[in-house]
Each structure stands twice: as C-alpha cells, then as structure tokens.
Amino acid sequence: MTARSQGSQGSQGSQRSPRSPRSARSRATAAAITAADVRSAALSLPDTTEKLAWGQPTFRVAGKIFASLGDDDTAMGVKCPKEDRAELIATEPQKFFLKEGHDDNYAWLRVRLAALEDAGELAAILADAWRQVAPRRLLAAHPELEGPGEG
C-alpha cells in the first residue's frame, strides 16, 4: 500500500504531504501501530538517525527533523507543507490534526497512530515526510522512495 500525496516542488526535493489511502479491510483486523513501529519504520529510511529533543524522540535525515513521536506515544508529528494540512485534516480528522498553538506556524502535521490502517500506511507517511527534508543526492540515490507522480 502506498500513501497518496500532493504538493509542490521545493528546493529540497519533493514537498509532499502525507496522504493516506482508504482501505476496505476491517479496522478490527488491523494490528495497532505502536511507537516501536514508528521508530522501526523511520530508522529503516536511508541515513536516518534518532535524536532526543524536547524530551521526545525525533527522526532526522541530514540533520533535519522529518518525524517525531508525541509525548504519550499515541501520535507522531511529520513534516507536511502548510498548504496541504487543512485538506488532510478535513478529509480524515480522526487521523490528522494540529497541536493548537504549536504547529500553527510550522510545516508540521500530527498523526494519531491508532487511526493508521497498517504498517504500510505508516511507512508511506514517513517516506513522504522523509522526502521533504532529504538532500537531493539522497533522493537521487533512492528512486525506490519516490512518491506518486514523481520520477
């Protein structure tokens, strides 16, 4: 399963928003996504490192944060173009949200882990966020991580 994205090209490669597909599969049969799943999926992306910041795990490529775990391990934050956030939240408010007063001025979006369909959707959302901050040389070296409509 691949995340669907939209956005505009930026100077650091593709500026894409996390887009999650809808699945016919029953949510009751899906395993809950955990903080450990987020960590594993994020660290599987090329040149990603984990660093504690503000008391929370953050995931970085080339020193730039593309994802972080929330303080209660029920949500993660991901890089997302500001112009795409409202549509994502309107489309799937049970999944996407902003932390009022914190995310307002940043290209950032929160994702409720319990609302994710499966590990494939988690991986796709993290890959979208990773692509936004990864250097061009790294994007070019990993064409398998290109988003929909790229390439």
C-alpha positions, 0 to 999 in steps of 0.5 A: 500500500502506498500513501497518496500525496500532493504538493509542490516542488521545493528546493529540497526535493519533493514537498509532499504531504502525507496522504493516506489511502482508504482501505476496505479491510476491517479496522478490527483486523488491523494490528495497532501501530505502536511507537516501536513501529514508528521508530522501526519504520523511520530508522529503516529510511536511508541515513536516518538517525534518532535524536532526543529533543524536547524530551521526545524522540525525533527522526532526522535525515541530514540533520533535519527533523522529518518525524517525531513521536508525541509525548504519550506515544499515541501520535507522531508529528511529520513534516507536511507543507502548510498548504496541504494540512487543512485538506488532510485534516478535513478529509480524515480528522480522526487521523490528522490534526494540529497541536493548537498553538504549536504547529500553527506556524510550522510545516508540521502535521500530527498523526494519531497512530491508532487511526493508521490502517497498517504498517504500510500506511505508516511507512508511506507517511514517513517516506513522504515526510522523509522526502521533504527534508532529504538532500537531493543526492539522497533522493537521487540515490533512492528512486525506490522512495519516490512518491506518486507522480514523481520520477 
